[in-house]
Amino acid sequence: MRYLEGLSAGTRLVGVLPASGEYEKLLPREALLQVAPDGSDLAAKLDADRKNPEAWSAVERARIYVKSNHSWSRRAEQIYNRLNTGNPTGFDQT
């Protein structure tokens, strides 16, 4: 799932959470509208989602986080710091 690109553009993600748990470690869970894998509940979920202002607040938080922590300059900084110190980069949610 390529979620960083969509969130950096301020879009609402629609889909299934990755089983790895990676998404939840990096981003607000509410920024993704979770639907059934076969899409059978898509229409109902989209209708309900239109009335959920918290969802768009989470998308905005995720957009800011992605733009500040996953830009090319930030990635270069993280790589440099990792090579310089040997310490892994933390990705705490803000």
N, C-alpha and C positions, 0 to 999 in steps of 0.2 A: 504494500500500500504506500503510495507516495503522498503523504499528508502534508509535508512541509511546504511544498509548492503552492497547494491550494490555500492553506492557511495564511501564507505570506501575502496572498492576494486578497485576503479577507473573505474567502468563500466559506460557506457552511459545508462541512464534509458529510457525506451520506454513505453508509456502508456498514461493514462488520468490523469490530475491533480485531486487530491481529492477535493471535493466540500467544505470541511471545511476551505480551505484557509491556512491550516497548512504548506503545502509545501512551499508556497511563503514566509511565515514568517521566515522560517528557512534556505532556500537554494536558490542558484541562479536559477531562472526560466529556463535559457538556458541549465541547466544540464539535463533537461528532454526533450526528443523528444516527443512532444504531437502528438498523432494519434487519429483517430476516434475511438469511443468505439467498433465498430464492426471490426476494423482493415482494413477497405476497402481501406484506403490510405497508408497502411504500406509500400508497395514496393516503391511507389513514394517518400514518406517521407525519407525512408532509402537511396535511390539514391541521393536525394538532400543533405541529411545530410553528406554524405561522403565528400562533397566539402565545408563544413562549419567549418573552423578552430576555430571560436569563440565558437562553441559547446564544443569542447574538452578542451578549456581553462576554460570554465565554469565547466566542469566535474572535472578538476584538482583543481579549487578553492573550489568546494564542497567537494572533497576528503580530502583536507587539513583541512577544517572547521570541517567535521565530525570526523576525526581522533583526532583533538585537543579538541573538545567540547563534544564528545559522547563516549569517552573511559570509561572503567569501573572505572579507577582511577578518571577521571574527574567527572563522575556521583556520585561517593562516596563523593568527595569534595563538589559538589553542594548540596547533601542531608545533609551533615554535616553542611554546611553554612546555609541552610534553617532551620534546627532544632535549630541551635545556635542563629540565628538572627531573624528568623521569616519572613525574606524578601524573596519574590519569586525570582527565578533564571531567569535572562534575557537571551534570545537567539537572540541577534542581529546578523544579517548577516555580515560577513566580506569578 
